[in-house]
Amino acid sequence: MGLQQNLMVKIKEAMKSKDKVALESLRAIKSEILLAQTKTGAKEELTEDEEIKLLQKLVKQRKDSAVLYKEQGRDDLADPELAQVAIIAQFLPEQLDQAALNKIIADIIAKVGATSMKDMGKVMGMASKQLAGKADGKAISIAIKQLLG
């Protein structure tokens, strides 16, 4: 089942259970999908890669907001953002753990022949493509710095 069909089923379930946080999160996803479709002028569905990027963007926005709220001592605003992250993340592929991420990045470093931080751009580009949806850019960057540094 595609993301949009799955999304509609989840929205109906959230409406029936009166889960406001889930409903708000799911509607945000639906809204972003519609915006992306109208931006390209296409009525067909987004590709799986486009869907993953869109979901990652939504998760990142909410995590960033939660961090800002926590820094300002506003846990009352941070908690709903983190709750939305959990709901949106359900639609993403399973994220790699740190050990698996390090192994894949070590293989990429060997393949590229990277030896220092000067080669980070090459490694980052290849890793971002290979790990799309399986790890966020920040985690990839940190792992590369650890292995090259």
N, CA, C and O atoms as CSV, one atom per row, in Angstrom:
chain,resi,resn,atom,element,x,y,z
A,1,MET,N,N,0.853,-1.177,0.000
A,1,MET,CA,C,0.000,0.000,0.000
A,1,MET,C,C,0.894,1.233,0.000
A,1,MET,O,O,1.861,1.303,0.758
A,2,GLY,N,N,0.571,2.203,-0.849
A,2,GLY,CA,C,1.348,3.429,-0.947
A,2,GLY,C,C,1.179,4.312,0.272
A,2,GLY,O,O,0.295,4.098,1.101
A,3,LEU,N,N,2.036,5.299,0.362
A,3,LEU,CA,C,2.006,6.200,1.516
A,3,LEU,C,C,0.658,6.912,1.625
A,3,LEU,O,O,0.099,7.012,2.717
A,4,GLN,N,N,0.136,7.403,0.512
A,4,GLN,CA,C,-1.115,8.160,0.587
A,4,GLN,C,C,-2.291,7.297,1.025
A,4,GLN,O,O,-3.130,7.742,1.808
A,5,GLN,N,N,-2.358,6.070,0.526
A,5,GLN,CA,C,-3.454,5.184,0.939
A,5,GLN,C,C,-3.318,4.832,2.420
A,5,GLN,O,O,-4.297,4.849,3.166
A,6,ASN,N,N,-2.105,4.516,2.828
A,6,ASN,CA,C,-1.832,4.189,4.223
A,6,ASN,C,C,-2.172,5.382,5.117
A,6,ASN,O,O,-2.726,5.223,6.205
A,7,LEU,N,N,-1.835,6.560,4.644
A,7,LEU,CA,C,-2.095,7.798,5.382
A,7,LEU,C,C,-3.592,8.006,5.603
A,7,LEU,O,O,-4.019,8.371,6.698
A,8,MET,N,N,-4.378,7.773,4.566
A,8,MET,CA,C,-5.826,7.962,4.685
A,8,MET,C,C,-6.432,6.984,5.710
A,8,MET,O,O,-7.323,7.346,6.478
A,9,VAL,N,N,-5.936,5.760,5.702
A,9,VAL,CA,C,-6.412,4.766,6.677
A,9,VAL,C,C,-6.078,5.226,8.094
A,9,VAL,O,O,-6.918,5.155,8.992
A,10,LYS,N,N,-4.838,5.700,8.290
A,10,LYS,CA,C,-4.400,6.163,9.617
A,10,LYS,C,C,-5.181,7.397,10.061
A,10,LYS,O,O,-5.499,7.532,11.242
A,11,ILE,N,N,-5.493,8.297,9.129
A,11,ILE,CA,C,-6.275,9.497,9.471
A,11,ILE,C,C,-7.659,9.088,9.967
A,11,ILE,O,O,-8.151,9.622,10.961
A,12,LYS,N,N,-8.280,8.143,9.271
A,12,LYS,CA,C,-9.614,7.672,9.694
A,12,LYS,C,C,-9.552,7.042,11.087
A,12,LYS,O,O,-10.427,7.268,11.922
A,13,GLU,N,N,-8.492,6.238,11.327
A,13,GLU,CA,C,-8.329,5.608,12.641
A,13,GLU,C,C,-8.147,6.669,13.726
A,13,GLU,O,O,-8.721,6.556,14.809
A,14,ALA,N,N,-7.354,7.691,13.438
A,14,ALA,CA,C,-7.108,8.757,14.413
A,14,ALA,C,C,-8.382,9.543,14.693
A,14,ALA,O,O,-8.632,9.947,15.828
A,15,MET,N,N,-9.183,9.757,13.662
A,15,MET,CA,C,-10.449,10.478,13.848
A,15,MET,C,C,-11.408,9.669,14.726
A,15,MET,O,O,-12.077,10.216,15.603
A,16,LYS,N,N,-11.463,8.369,14.476
A,16,LYS,CA,C,-12.347,7.509,15.254
A,16,LYS,C,C,-11.923,7.429,16.719
A,16,LYS,O,O,-12.759,7.392,17.622
A,17,SER,N,N,-10.604,7.405,16.936
A,17,SER,CA,C,-10.111,7.294,18.307
A,17,SER,C,C,-9.938,8.657,18.981
A,17,SER,O,O,-9.553,8.740,20.147
A,18,LYS,N,N,-10.225,9.710,18.238
A,18,LYS,CA,C,-10.120,11.094,18.745
A,18,LYS,C,C,-8.710,11.413,19.262
A,18,LYS,O,O,-8.547,12.095,20.274
A,19,ASP,N,N,-7.705,10.911,18.554
A,19,ASP,CA,C,-6.301,11.148,18.886
A,19,ASP,C,C,-5.847,12.428,18.180
A,19,ASP,O,O,-5.497,12.400,17.000
A,20,LYS,N,N,-5.855,13.540,18.901
A,20,LYS,CA,C,-5.572,14.844,18.303
A,20,LYS,C,C,-4.139,14.966,17.790
A,20,LYS,O,O,-3.911,15.520,16.715
A,21,VAL,N,N,-3.177,14.454,18.547
A,21,VAL,CA,C,-1.772,14.557,18.150
A,21,VAL,C,C,-1.532,13.765,16.867
A,21,VAL,O,O,-0.887,14.256,15.940
A,22,ALA,N,N,-2.050,12.551,16.817
A,22,ALA,CA,C,-1.885,11.717,15.623
A,22,ALA,C,C,-2.565,12.369,14.429
A,22,ALA,O,O,-1.998,12.415,13.337
A,23,LEU,N,N,-3.756,12.865,14.627
A,23,LEU,CA,C,-4.507,13.486,13.544
A,23,LEU,C,C,-3.765,14.707,13.002
A,23,LEU,O,O,-3.671,14.897,11.789
A,24,GLU,N,N,-3.246,15.522,13.897
A,24,GLU,CA,C,-2.490,16.716,13.481
A,24,GLU,C,C,-1.240,16.317,12.693
A,24,GLU,O,O,-0.918,16.931,11.676
A,25,SER,N,N,-0.551,15.301,13.162
A,25,SER,CA,C,0.661,14.833,12.493
A,25,SER,C,C,0.352,14.274,11.107
A,25,SER,O,O,1.035,14.588,10.132
A,26,LEU,N,N,-0.671,13.454,11.032
A,26,LEU,CA,C,-1.045,12.828,9.768
A,26,LEU,C,C,-1.529,13.854,8.754
A,26,LEU,O,O,-1.241,13.748,7.561
A,27,ARG,N,N,-2.257,14.837,9.231
A,27,ARG,CA,C,-2.718,15.902,8.327
A,27,ARG,C,C,-1.549,16.740,7.830
A,27,ARG,O,O,-1.572,17.226,6.699
A,28,ALA,N,N,-0.523,16.914,8.666
A,28,ALA,CA,C,0.671,17.645,8.237
A,28,ALA,C,C,1.369,16.898,7.106
A,28,ALA,O,O,1.835,17.514,6.149
A,29,ILE,N,N,1.441,15.571,7.213
A,29,ILE,CA,C,2.043,14.763,6.156
A,29,ILE,C,C,1.234,14.909,4.868
A,29,ILE,O,O,1.788,15.128,3.792
A,30,LYS,N,N,-0.080,14.783,4.999
A,30,LYS,CA,C,-0.955,14.878,3.823
A,30,LYS,C,C,-0.804,16.245,3.155
A,30,LYS,O,O,-0.749,16.345,1.930
A,31,SER,N,N,-0.737,17.277,3.962
A,31,SER,CA,C,-0.578,18.630,3.447
A,31,SER,C,C,0.734,18.778,2.678
A,31,SER,O,O,0.756,19.357,1.591
A,32,GLU,N,N,1.817,18.261,3.237
A,32,GLU,CA,C,3.123,18.342,2.566
A,32,GLU,C,C,3.118,17.580,1.251
A,32,GLU,O,O,3.719,18.027,0.274
A,33,ILE,N,N,2.450,16.437,1.214
A,33,ILE,CA,C,2.367,15.656,-0.019
A,33,ILE,C,C,1.623,16.451,-1.085
A,33,ILE,O,O,2.058,16.527,-2.234
A,34,LEU,N,N,0.509,17.034,-0.696
A,34,LEU,CA,C,-0.274,17.823,-1.657
A,34,LEU,C,C,0.522,19.028,-2.152
A,34,LEU,O,O,0.481,19.353,-3.338
A,35,LEU,N,N,1.246,19.691,-1.251
A,35,LEU,CA,C,2.078,20.825,-1.659
A,35,LEU,C,C,3.169,20.384,-2.638
A,35,LEU,O,O,3.443,21.076,-3.618
A,36,ALA,N,N,3.780,19.253,-2.376
A,36,ALA,CA,C,4.834,18.745,-3.260
A,36,ALA,C,C,4.269,18.388,-4.625
A,36,ALA,O,O,4.915,18.622,-5.647
A,37,GLN,N,N,3.072,17.825,-4.647
A,37,GLN,CA,C,2.456,17.461,-5.926
A,37,GLN,C,C,2.083,18.696,-6.732
A,37,GLN,O,O,2.279,18.721,-7.947
A,38,THR,N,N,1.551,19.720,-6.076
A,38,THR,CA,C,1.168,20.926,-6.806
A,38,THR,C,C,2.385,21.737,-7.234
A,38,THR,O,O,2.342,22.447,-8.238
A,39,LYS,N,N,3.469,21.629,-6.470
A,39,LYS,CA,C,4.696,22.344,-6.821
A,39,LYS,C,C,5.241,21.842,-8.155
A,39,LYS,O,O,5.718,22.627,-8.975
A,40,THR,N,N,5.167,20.533,-8.364
A,40,THR,CA,C,5.667,19.956,-9.611
A,40,THR,C,C,4.614,20.010,-10.707
A,40,THR,O,O,4.925,19.759,-11.871
A,41,GLY,N,N,3.395,20.328,-10.362
A,41,GLY,CA,C,2.327,20.404,-11.343
A,41,GLY,C,C,1.814,19.029,-11.744
A,41,GLY,O,O,1.055,18.894,-12.704
A,42,ALA,N,N,2.226,18.027,-11.014
A,42,ALA,CA,C,1.835,16.659,-11.345
A,42,ALA,C,C,0.760,16.160,-10.382
A,42,ALA,O,O,0.796,16.440,-9.184
A,43,LYS,N,N,-0.172,15.432,-10.923
A,43,LYS,CA,C,-1.217,14.863,-10.074
A,43,LYS,C,C,-0.862,13.443,-9.632
A,43,LYS,O,O,-1.481,12.901,-8.717
A,44,GLU,N,N,0.144,12.839,-10.290
A,44,GLU,CA,C,0.501,11.474,-9.909
A,44,GLU,C,C,1.204,11.467,-8.550
A,44,GLU,O,O,1.622,12.502,-8.031
A,45,GLU,N,N,1.311,10.288,-8.012
A,45,GLU,CA,C,1.919,10.149,-6.690
A,45,GLU,C,C,3.414,10.434,-6.738
A,45,GLU,O,O,4.057,10.317,-7.781
A,46,LEU,N,N,3.940,10.805,-5.596
A,46,LEU,CA,C,5.374,11.043,-5.472
A,46,LEU,C,C,6.116,9.710,-5.513
A,46,LEU,O,O,5.550,8.661,-5.206
A,47,THR,N,N,7.383,9.768,-5.894
A,47,THR,CA,C,8.190,8.559,-5.857
A,47,THR,C,C,8.491,8.225,-4.395
A,47,THR,O,O,8.318,9.061,-3.508
A,48,GLU,N,N,8.936,7.013,-4.161
A,48,GLU,CA,C,9.236,6.593,-2.791
A,48,GLU,C,C,10.355,7.450,-2.192
A,48,GLU,O,O,10.307,7.799,-1.012
A,49,ASP,N,N,11.363,7.787,-3.006
A,49,ASP,CA,C,12.460,8.634,-2.523
A,49,ASP,C,C,11.950,10.016,-2.123
A,49,ASP,O,O,12.358,10.561,-1.097
A,50,GLU,N,N,11.059,10.578,-2.933
A,50,GLU,CA,C,10.495,11.900,-2.618
A,50,GLU,C,C,9.679,11.838,-1.335
A,50,GLU,O,O,9.724,12.756,-0.517
A,51,GLU,N,N,8.935,10.752,-1.166
A,51,GLU,CA,C,8.140,10.592,0.058
A,51,GLU,C,C,9.041,10.512,1.283
A,51,GLU,O,O,8.759,11.132,2.308
A,52,ILE,N,N,10.121,9.750,1.175
A,52,ILE,CA,C,11.051,9.595,2.307
A,52,ILE,C,C,11.680,10.936,2.655
A,52,ILE,O,O,11.771,11.288,3.832
A,53,LYS,N,N,12.116,11.692,1.648
A,53,LYS,CA,C,12.718,13.004,1.899
A,53,LYS,C,C,11.718,13.934,2.576
A,53,LYS,O,O,12.070,14.677,3.492
A,54,LEU,N,N,10.472,13.886,2.119
A,54,LEU,CA,C,9.426,14.728,2.689
A,54,LEU,C,C,9.194,14.370,4.158
A,54,LEU,O,O,9.078,15.258,5.002
A,55,LEU,N,N,9.126,13.084,4.460
A,55,LEU,CA,C,8.911,12.640,5.842
A,55,LEU,C,C,10.102,13.001,6.721
A,55,LEU,O,O,9.928,13.421,7.864
A,56,GLN,N,N,11.316,12.837,6.187
A,56,GLN,CA,C,12.509,13.196,6.959
A,56,GLN,C,C,12.517,14.692,7.266
A,56,GLN,O,O,12.912,15.108,8.354
A,57,LYS,N,N,12.080,15.489,6.303
A,57,LYS,CA,C,12.017,16.940,6.506
A,57,LYS,C,C,11.045,17.276,7.644
A,57,LYS,O,O,11.346,18.102,8.507
A,58,LEU,N,N,9.887,16.631,7.632
A,58,LEU,CA,C,8.902,16.875,8.689
A,58,LEU,C,C,9.434,16.468,10.063
A,58,LEU,O,O,9.238,17.183,11.046
A,59,VAL,N,N,10.106,15.320,10.128
A,59,VAL,CA,C,10.675,14.851,11.398
A,59,VAL,C,C,11.737,15.831,11.884
A,59,VAL,O,O,11.771,16.190,13.061
A,60,LYS,N,N,12.608,16.264,10.963
A,60,LYS,CA,C,13.682,17.191,11.330
A,60,LYS,C,C,13.113,18.521,11.842
A,60,LYS,O,O,13.604,19.061,12.833
A,61,GLN,N,N,12.094,19.043,11.182
A,61,GLN,CA,C,11.471,20.295,11.615
A,61,GLN,C,C,10.961,20.177,13.042
A,61,GLN,O,O,11.169,21.072,13.860
A,62,ARG,N,N,10.298,19.077,13.334
A,62,ARG,CA,C,9.724,18.907,14.666
A,62,ARG,C,C,10.797,18.689,15.727
A,62,ARG,O,O,10.671,19.185,16.846
A,63,LYS,N,N,11.853,17.950,15.383
A,63,LYS,CA,C,12.947,17.758,16.330
A,63,LYS,C,C,13.638,19.082,16.623
A,63,LYS,O,O,13.960,19.378,17.774
A,64,ASP,N,N,13.867,19.878,15.581
A,64,ASP,CA,C,14.496,21.184,15.772
A,64,ASP,C,C,13.628,22.085,16.650
A,64,ASP,O,O,14.136,22.784,17.527
A,65,SER,N,N,12.330,22.063,16.410
A,65,SER,CA,C,11.416,22.868,17.223
A,65,SER,C,C,11.451,22.415,18.676
A,65,SER,O,O,11.480,23.241,19.589
A,66,ALA,N,N,11.450,21.107,18.888
A,66,ALA,CA,C,11.467,20.566,20.250
A,66,ALA,C,C,12.741,20.989,20.981
A,66,ALA,O,O,12.698,21.329,22.163
A,67,VAL,N,N,13.871,20.967,20.280
A,67,VAL,CA,C,15.138,21.387,20.897
A,67,VAL,C,C,15.060,22.855,21.312
A,67,VAL,O,O,15.466,23.215,22.416
A,68,LEU,N,N,14.542,23.690,20.434
A,68,LEU,CA,C,14.412,25.118,20.765
A,68,LEU,C,C,13.496,25.326,21.967
A,68,LEU,O,O,13.806,26.109,22.865
A,69,TYR,N,N,12.370,24.624,21.978
A,69,TYR,CA,C,11.442,24.761,23.098
A,69,TYR,C,C,12.081,24.314,24.406
A,69,TYR,O,O,11.902,24.962,25.437
A,70,LYS,N,N,12.826,23.213,24.371
A,70,LYS,CA,C,13.484,22.719,25.592
A,70,LYS,C,C,14.535,23.703,26.091
A,70,LYS,O,O,14.680,23.905,27.296
A,71,GLU,N,N,15.268,24.315,25.161
A,71,GLU,CA,C,16.279,25.303,25.553
A,71,GLU,C,C,15.633,26.492,26.262
A,71,GLU,O,O,16.240,27.116,27.132
A,72,GLN,N,N,14.406,26.792,25.880
A,72,GLN,CA,C,13.693,27.915,26.476
A,72,GLN,C,C,12.870,27.490,27.688
A,72,GLN,O,O,12.135,28.292,28.263
A,73,GLY,N,N,13.003,26.211,28.071
A,73,GLY,CA,C,12.281,25.727,29.235
A,73,GLY,C,C,10.801,25.514,28.996
A,73,GLY,O,O,10.008,25.529,29.936
A,74,ARG,N,N,10.422,25.314,27.732
A,74,ARG,CA,C,9.009,25.147,27.387
A,74,ARG,C,C,8.709,23.691,27.039
A,74,ARG,O,O,8.416,23.361,25.890
A,75,ASP,N,N,8.788,22.824,28.055
A,75,ASP,CA,C,8.506,21.412,27.831
A,75,ASP,C,C,7.059,21.189,27.387
A,75,ASP,O,O,6.756,20.210,26.705
A,76,ASP,N,N,6.165,22.110,27.782
A,76,ASP,CA,C,4.768,21.991,27.386
A,76,ASP,C,C,4.615,22.086,25.867
A,76,ASP,O,O,3.668,21.531,25.309
A,77,LEU,N,N,5.531,22.780,25.195
A,77,LEU,CA,C,5.497,22.876,23.739
A,77,LEU,C,C,6.387,21.814,23.081
A,77,LEU,O,O,6.107,21.387,21.961
A,78,ALA,N,N,7.434,21.391,23.752
A,78,ALA,CA,C,8.369,20.412,23.185
A,78,ALA,C,C,7.749,19.017,23.128
A,78,ALA,O,O,7.957,18.283,22.162
A,79,ASP,N,N,6.991,18.650,24.160
A,79,ASP,CA,C,6.430,17.301,24.222
A,79,ASP,C,C,5.502,16.971,23.042
A,79,ASP,O,O,5.619,15.881,22.481
A,80,PRO,N,N,4.582,17.869,22.642
A,80,PRO,CA,C,3.748,17.556,21.472
A,80,PRO,C,C,4.570,17.412,20.181
A,80,PRO,O,O,4.235,16.603,19.316
A,81,GLU,N,N,5.631,18.192,20.060
A,81,GLU,CA,C,6.484,18.094,18.870
A,81,GLU,C,C,7.135,16.713,18.817
A,81,GLU,O,O,7.188,16.093,17.755
A,82,LEU,N,N,7.627,16.232,19.952
A,82,LEU,CA,C,8.264,14.912,20.001
A,82,LEU,C,C,7.243,13.793,19.778
A,82,LEU,O,O,7.564,12.757,19.195
A,83,ALA,N,N,6.028,14.009,20.240
A,83,ALA,CA,C,4.967,13.030,19.997
A,83,ALA,C,C,4.671,12.942,18.501
A,83,ALA,O,O,4.428,11.855,17.976
A,84,GLN,N,N,4.693,14.084,17.818
A,84,GLN,CA,C,4.469,14.088,16.375
A,84,GLN,C,C,5.620,13.397,15.645
A,84,GLN,O,O,5.398,12.713,14.646
A,85,VAL,N,N,6.839,13.572,16.137
A,85,VAL,CA,C,8.002,12.899,15.538
A,85,VAL,C,C,7.773,11.387,15.538
A,85,VAL,O,O,8.019,10.720,14.533
A,86,ALA,N,N,7.307,10.853,16.655
A,86,ALA,CA,C,7.080,9.412,16.771
A,86,ALA,C,C,6.032,8.937,15.766
A,86,ALA,O,O,6.173,7.861,15.185
A,87,ILE,N,N,5.002,9.718,15.562
A,87,ILE,CA,C,3.934,9.330,14.636
A,87,ILE,C,C,4.420,9.399,13.186
A,87,ILE,O,O,4.163,8.486,12.401
A,88,ILE,N,N,5.110,10.462,12.836
A,88,ILE,CA,C,5.599,10.619,11.456
A,88,ILE,C,C,6.663,9.569,11.142
A,88,ILE,O,O,6.719,9.051,10.026
A,89,ALA,N,N,7.505,9.256,12.124
A,89,ALA,CA,C,8.591,8.290,11.916
A,89,ALA,C,C,8.074,6.886,11.602
A,89,ALA,O,O,8.820,6.068,11.063
A,90,GLN,N,N,6.818,6.591,11.925
A,90,GLN,CA,C,6.234,5.283,11.608
A,90,GLN,C,C,6.245,5.019,10.107
A,90,GLN,O,O,6.308,3.866,9.681
A,91,PHE,N,N,6.186,6.069,9.310
A,91,PHE,CA,C,6.113,5.931,7.862
A,91,PHE,C,C,7.491,5.855,7.208
A,91,PHE,O,O,7.591,5.590,6.010
A,92,LEU,N,N,8.549,6.082,7.978
A,92,LEU,CA,C,9.911,6.008,7.455
A,92,LEU,C,C,10.420,4.568,7.536
A,92,LEU,O,O,9.963,3.789,8.373
A,93,PRO,N,N,11.370,4.218,6.660
A,93,PRO,CA,C,11.992,2.890,6.797
A,93,PRO,C,C,12.703,2.808,8.147
A,93,PRO,O,O,13.023,3.831,8.753
A,94,GLU,N,N,12.943,1.588,8.608
A,94,GLU,CA,C,13.602,1.400,9.896
A,94,GLU,C,C,14.986,2.048,9.872
A,94,GLU,O,O,15.759,1.852,8.934
A,95,GLN,N,N,15.284,2.815,10.907
A,95,GLN,CA,C,16.553,3.523,10.988
A,95,GLN,C,C,17.668,2.572,11.423
A,95,GLN,O,O,17.451,1.673,12.236
A,96,LEU,N,N,18.858,2.782,10.872
A,96,LEU,CA,C,20.008,1.948,11.223
A,96,LEU,C,C,20.518,2.298,12.613
A,96,LEU,O,O,20.459,3.453,13.033
A,97,ASP,N,N,21.020,1.292,13.323
A,97,ASP,CA,C,21.659,1.585,14.600
A,97,ASP,C,C,23.089,2.067,14.327
A,97,ASP,O,O,23.571,1.975,13.198
A,98,GLN,N,N,23.752,2.573,15.345
A,98,GLN,CA,C,25.066,3.204,15.173
A,98,GLN,C,C,26.113,2.228,14.630
A,98,GLN,O,O,26.938,2.605,13.798
A,99,ALA,N,N,26.082,0.979,15.097
A,99,ALA,CA,C,27.074,-0.010,14.653
A,99,ALA,C,C,26.914,-0.309,13.162
A,99,ALA,O,O,27.903,-0.368,12.432
A,100,ALA,N,N,25.682,-0.496,12.712
A,100,ALA,CA,C,25.423,-0.776,11.294
A,100,ALA,C,C,25.786,0.432,10.434
A,100,ALA,O,O,26.348,0.289,9.348
A,101,LEU,N,N,25.457,1.621,10.934
A,101,LEU,CA,C,25.784,2.855,10.215
A,101,LEU,C,C,27.297,3.001,10.058
A,101,LEU,O,O,27.779,3.315,8.970
A,102,ASN,N,N,28.039,2.776,11.129
A,102,ASN,CA,C,29.504,2.869,11.078
A,102,ASN,C,C,30.098,1.869,10.096
A,102,ASN,O,O,31.050,2.191,9.386
A,103,LYS,N,N,29.546,0.657,10.048
A,103,LYS,CA,C,30.058,-0.369,9.143
A,103,LYS,C,C,29.852,0.055,7.689
A,103,LYS,O,O,30.772,-0.054,6.878
A,104,ILE,N,N,28.665,0.533,7.355
A,104,ILE,CA,C,28.368,0.963,5.987
A,104,ILE,C,C,29.259,2.137,5.594
A,104,ILE,O,O,29.789,2.176,4.484
A,105,ILE,N,N,29.421,3.083,6.495
A,105,ILE,CA,C,30.251,4.256,6.198
A,105,ILE,C,C,31.719,3.854,6.063
A,105,ILE,O,O,32.430,4.408,5.225
A,106,ALA,N,N,32.181,2.904,6.868
A,106,ALA,CA,C,33.559,2.415,6.742
A,106,ALA,C,C,33.771,1.773,5.368
A,106,ALA,O,O,34.825,1.941,4.754
A,107,ASP,N,N,32.766,1.040,4.893
A,107,ASP,CA,C,32.846,0.442,3.556
A,107,ASP,C,C,32.902,1.524,2.478
A,107,ASP,O,O,33.663,1.409,1.518
A,108,ILE,N,N,32.103,2.566,2.637
A,108,ILE,CA,C,32.098,3.672,1.667
A,108,ILE,C,C,33.444,4.380,1.672
A,108,ILE,O,O,33.974,4.717,0.613
A,109,ILE,N,N,34.001,4.608,2.861
A,109,ILE,CA,C,35.316,5.262,2.978
A,109,ILE,C,C,36.370,4.436,2.249
A,109,ILE,O,O,37.217,4.987,1.545
A,110,ALA,N,N,36.320,3.119,2.416
A,110,ALA,CA,C,37.284,2.235,1.741
A,110,ALA,C,C,37.090,2.278,0.225
A,110,ALA,O,O,38.059,2.301,-0.534
A,111,LYS,N,N,35.831,2.290,-0.204
A,111,LYS,CA,C,35.518,2.304,-1.635
A,111,LYS,C,C,35.999,3.598,-2.287
A,111,LYS,O,O,36.556,3.575,-3.385
A,112,VAL,N,N,35.783,4.723,-1.611
A,112,VAL,CA,C,36.168,6.032,-2.133
A,112,VAL,C,C,37.672,6.246,-1.993
A,112,VAL,O,O,38.267,6.999,-2.764
A,113,GLY,N,N,38.281,5.593,-1.022
A,113,GLY,CA,C,39.704,5.773,-0.765
A,113,GLY,C,C,39.974,7.018,0.064
A,113,GLY,O,O,41.039,7.624,-0.051
A,114,ALA,N,N,39.022,7.398,0.892
A,114,ALA,CA,C,39.161,8.595,1.726
A,114,ALA,C,C,40.169,8.339,2.847
A,114,ALA,O,O,40.205,7.265,3.447
A,115,THR,N,N,40.983,9.358,3.108
A,115,THR,CA,C,41.999,9.205,4.147
A,115,THR,C,C,41.948,10.311,5.192
A,115,THR,O,O,42.462,10.141,6.297
A,116,SER,N,N,41.332,11.450,4.853
A,116,SER,CA,C,41.310,12.561,5.802
A,116,SER,C,C,39.978,13.309,5.692
A,116,SER,O,O,39.119,12.972,4.878
A,117,MET,N,N,39.838,14.328,6.532
A,117,MET,CA,C,38.617,15.135,6.535
A,117,MET,C,C,38.420,15.875,5.213
A,117,MET,O,O,37.307,16.304,4.909
A,118,LYS,N,N,39.475,16.029,4.431
A,118,LYS,CA,C,39.367,16.689,3.127
A,118,LYS,C,C,38.454,15.885,2.187
A,118,LYS,O,O,37.858,16.438,1.263
A,119,ASP,N,N,38.356,14.583,2.438
A,119,ASP,CA,C,37.552,13.702,1.590
A,119,ASP,C,C,36.114,13.546,2.094
A,119,ASP,O,O,35.346,12.748,1.556
A,120,MET,N,N,35.758,14.304,3.120
A,120,MET,CA,C,34.430,14.150,3.727
A,120,MET,C,C,33.315,14.386,2.713
A,120,MET,O,O,32.304,13.685,2.740
A,121,GLY,N,N,33.480,15.362,1.818
A,121,GLY,CA,C,32.443,15.666,0.827
A,121,GLY,C,C,32.118,14.473,-0.061
A,121,GLY,O,O,30.950,14.180,-0.315
A,122,LYS,N,N,33.152,13.788,-0.529
A,122,LYS,CA,C,32.949,12.604,-1.380
A,122,LYS,C,C,32.201,11.518,-0.613
A,122,LYS,O,O,31.249,10.923,-1.119
A,123,VAL,N,N,32.643,11.275,0.602
A,123,VAL,CA,C,32.044,10.225,1.423
A,123,VAL,C,C,30.600,10.596,1.766
A,123,VAL,O,O,29.704,9.755,1.691
A,124,MET,N,N,30.382,11.840,2.138
A,124,MET,CA,C,29.043,12.300,2.528
A,124,MET,C,C,28.060,12.164,1.367
A,124,MET,O,O,26.928,11.719,1.555
A,125,GLY,N,N,28.497,12.546,0.169
A,125,GLY,CA,C,27.619,12.443,-0.996
A,125,GLY,C,C,27.191,11.008,-1.265
A,125,GLY,O,O,26.010,10.727,-1.473
A,126,MET,N,N,28.154,10.115,-1.259
A,126,MET,CA,C,27.860,8.704,-1.522
A,126,MET,C,C,27.023,8.098,-0.390
A,126,MET,O,O,26.091,7.335,-0.643
A,127,ALA,N,N,27.358,8.439,0.849
A,127,ALA,CA,C,26.632,7.901,2.001
A,127,ALA,C,C,25.193,8.400,2.027
A,127,ALA,O,O,24.278,7.643,2.352
A,128,SER,N,N,24.991,9.663,1.687
A,128,SER,CA,C,23.634,10.225,1.691
A,128,SER,C,C,22.740,9.500,0.692
A,128,SER,O,O,21.575,9.221,0.974
A,129,LYS,N,N,23.300,9.198,-0.480
A,129,LYS,CA,C,22.511,8.476,-1.487
A,129,LYS,C,C,22.216,7.057,-1.027
A,129,LYS,O,O,21.081,6.590,-1.128
A,130,GLN,N,N,23.222,6.379,-0.528
A,130,GLN,CA,C,23.084,4.967,-0.149
A,130,GLN,C,C,22.209,4.789,1.090
A,130,GLN,O,O,21.515,3.780,1.214
A,131,LEU,N,N,22.234,5.748,1.996
A,131,LEU,CA,C,21.523,5.605,3.267
A,131,LEU,C,C,20.233,6.428,3.334
A,131,LEU,O,O,19.674,6.622,4.414
A,132,ALA,N,N,19.764,6.909,2.184
A,132,ALA,CA,C,18.559,7.743,2.152
A,132,ALA,C,C,17.404,7.037,2.862
A,132,ALA,O,O,17.027,5.922,2.500
A,133,GLY,N,N,16.856,7.694,3.864
A,133,GLY,CA,C,15.723,7.154,4.599
A,133,GLY,C,C,16.095,6.221,5.739
A,133,GLY,O,O,15.274,5.958,6.617
A,134,LYS,N,N,17.322,5.719,5.735
A,134,LYS,CA,C,17.736,4.771,6.763
A,134,LYS,C,C,18.494,5.449,7.898
A,134,LYS,O,O,18.629,4.885,8.984
A,135,ALA,N,N,18.990,6.662,7.645
A,135,ALA,CA,C,19.707,7.430,8.674
A,135,ALA,C,C,19.615,8.904,8.290
A,135,ALA,O,O,19.609,9.244,7.107
A,136,ASP,N,N,19.543,9.773,9.294
A,136,ASP,CA,C,19.467,11.192,8.964
A,136,ASP,C,C,20.865,11.755,8.698
A,136,ASP,O,O,21.874,11.176,9.099
A,137,GLY,N,N,20.893,12.885,8.017
A,137,GLY,CA,C,22.154,13.491,7.603
A,137,GLY,C,C,23.096,13.798,8.752
A,137,GLY,O,O,24.313,13.667,8.615
A,138,LYS,N,N,22.539,14.205,9.883
A,138,LYS,CA,C,23.373,14.555,11.036
A,138,LYS,C,C,24.098,13.317,11.568
A,138,LYS,O,O,25.284,13.383,11.890
A,139,ALA,N,N,23.393,12.196,11.659
A,139,ALA,CA,C,24.006,10.961,12.141
A,139,ALA,C,C,25.086,10.478,11.171
A,139,ALA,O,O,26.135,9.993,11.594
A,140,ILE,N,N,24.824,10.612,9.879
A,140,ILE,CA,C,25.807,10.222,8.870
A,140,ILE,C,C,27.054,11.091,9.006
A,140,ILE,O,O,28.175,10.582,8.996
A,141,SER,N,N,26.860,12.381,9.132
A,141,SER,CA,C,27.976,13.330,9.260
A,141,SER,C,C,28.837,13.029,10.487
A,141,SER,O,O,30.065,13.016,10.404
A,142,ILE,N,N,28.191,12.792,11.610
A,142,ILE,CA,C,28.913,12.480,12.847
A,142,ILE,C,C,29.731,11.203,12.689
A,142,ILE,O,O,30.887,11.148,13.108
A,143,ALA,N,N,29.137,10.180,12.088
A,143,ALA,CA,C,29.840,8.904,11.902
A,143,ALA,C,C,31.050,9.081,10.981
A,143,ALA,O,O,32.112,8.513,11.233
A,144,ILE,N,N,30.887,9.869,9.915
A,144,ILE,CA,C,32.006,10.109,8.992
A,144,ILE,C,C,33.139,10.832,9.713
A,144,ILE,O,O,34.307,10.472,9.564
A,145,LYS,N,N,32.790,11.853,10.497
A,145,LYS,CA,C,33.824,12.603,11.234
A,145,LYS,C,C,34.569,11.700,12.203
A,145,LYS,O,O,35.786,11.822,12.346
A,146,GLN,N,N,33.862,10.794,12.873
A,146,GLN,CA,C,34.501,9.877,13.807
A,146,GLN,C,C,35.464,8.933,13.090
A,146,GLN,O,O,36.560,8.657,13.577
A,147,LEU,N,N,35.038,8.444,11.925
A,147,LEU,CA,C,35.857,7.464,11.211
A,147,LEU,C,C,37.024,8.099,10.457
A,147,LEU,O,O,38.074,7.477,10.299
A,148,LEU,N,N,36.843,9.330,9.995
A,148,LEU,CA,C,37.923,10.013,9.268
A,148,LEU,C,C,38.853,10.794,10.201
A,148,LEU,O,O,40.045,10.941,9.930
A,149,GLY,N,N,38.286,11.291,11.301
A,149,GLY,CA,C,39.050,12.138,12.207
A,149,GLY,C,C,39.969,11.371,13.046
A,149,GLY,O,O,40.685,11.948,13.864
